[in-house]
Amino acid sequence: MRVLFIFILLLTVQSCATKKDIDKRLLPEGIKSATEEMYVIVNDQKKLLYKKEMFFTKNGRIKYSKTVDAAGNLLQETEKKIWFVVESYSDKEPYYCKTRWKPNQRERISCYSRKQYKQNESIYYYNTDGTIDKIADNFTPFYTQYFYYTNKELSRIVIKDEKDKLIDEVTVNCATKDEKGTCLKEIRNSNVTNKKEEILFFPNYFNSN
């Protein structure tokens, strides 16, 4: 009985230790749901890439999300279970993603198919405030993303390959915020490919009337 209690305690602590999605995304406490729209901008013309709906738990984790393309076709659907997240797709079998808390502010996120084949895996490194420091991809193309912040806002993302060669460098600027400090319009400019993106964010809060 004591061994069972310790096992349950360890699982509970591990679950609670995982970083909150609101901290990763620089969102305030009390967010209930949100819609995110990603556009690519070419010659001052905006083209919708995807629209993502997210629903949050009161402790700041995404419990359900649905992502569709510009035509409304399903790209991905996620549902948070107790010990894993189910990722569903229209063109392939579901993935089952497990998060394991590691020492030194790290998480290992691994996704498996129904046949228990590992499909992808990344190591997330965090700052003490819960924001992402870097993401190292353990599957091809083995890129690592480095996140930089200015005045508690994401300002730059640098992407390198496994040989430390620069792949891309993206400057990030928040153009519009709401009264809670949530970024409602974010502009991303690539310094390598000259690609320009715009992210629109529409939040709803638990205390909203």
Salt bridges, closest charged atoms under 4 A:
ASP21 OD1 - LYS24 NZ 3.95
GLU29 OE2 - LYS20 NZ 3.51
GLU36 OE2 - ARG25 NH2 2.46
GLU37 OE2 - LYS51 NZ 3.69
GLU79 OE2 - LYS81 NZ 3.37
GLU107 OE1 - LYS24 NZ 3.77
GLU121 OE2 - LYS118 NZ 2.82
GLU153 OE2 - LYS177 NZ 2.16
ASP164 OD1 - LYS160 NZ 3.68
GLU169 OE2 - ARG156 NH1 2.94
GLU186 OE2 - ARG188 NE 2.66
GLU197 OE2 - LYS195 NZ 3.23
GLU198 OE2 - LYS46 NZ 2.78
GLU198 OE1 - LYS185 NZ 3.96
